[in-house]
Amino acid sequence: MSASMGVDESYTLFVAKNDGKSIVGEATIEANTVYGALRGLETFSQLCAFDYGTKSVQVYKAPWYIKDKPRFTYHGLLLDTSRHFLPIDVIKQIIESMSYAKLHIIDEQSFPLEVPTYPNLWNGAYIKWERYTVKDASEIVSFAKMRGIHVMAEVDVPGHAESWRAGYPDLWLSSSCREPLDASKNFTFDLISGILSDIRKIFPFELFHLGGDEVNTDCWTSTPYVKQWYMPHSSC
């Protein structure tokens, strides 16, 4: 079963009473899907406490009866790996503790992801050792999937794309106008399409984040050839 949007994550957890406490073997979890069972196991783990006197795991204040399901269909945590590169092991540690992951991969500061269709894009990484190959990204997605977690990629366009120029200089309007991307060129849209096509293969989750925030259009309106293109396409 795939952990798609809206998958049933509900569960019930029952821990029987045994003189005010109960050991692990007396707990029962019921769920309609493996993802509901995973959520139930997580809740159960939070009821457990290690007793240093008996050197055993105990569940206090039993009996427990918990019936639960997510309040929201989607909830997530943003990992901004564009501004602050995170090693794969650190990402996995974070994934271990969450239900859904939203991975903010690319921004103006760096472009650390390998994009096969446009291989020069990751020239915009801070350094060559702070990059994610397709294999790295796929490993993270698989690691998360085993825990009922989605990884949703974000590529912020058309602003926050200054780092893209390291691989493809023509995306800038000029050395003084570095953002947003030159929207008057077909190449810009071809490149974005190539990025989205490749990322779709790497991150198969049905949602994708395009950012779209903090787009300062001053460079578009102050550059004659872009202004000529921009004005008929602007709703302002």
Salt bridges, closest charged atoms under 4 A:
GLU9 OE1 - ARG39 NE 2.66
ASP80 OD2 - ARG83 NH1 2.74
ASP80 OD1 - HIS104 NE2 3.72
GLU96 OE1 - ARG147 NE 3.16
ASP107 OD2 - ARG83 NH1 3.20
ASP107 OD2 - HIS104 NE2 2.80
ASP107 OD1 - HIS160 ND1 2.77
GLU108 OE2 - HIS160 ND1 3.68
GLU139 OE2 - LYS92 NZ 2.57
GLU154 OE1 - HIS104 ND1 2.51
GLU154 OE2 - HIS209 ND1 3.48
ASP156 OD2 - HIS160 ND1 3.98
GLU162 OE2 - ARG178 NH1 3.14
ASP182 OD2 - LYS185 NZ 3.63
ASP213 OD2 - HIS160 NE2 3.88
GLU214 OE1 - HIS160 NE2 2.65
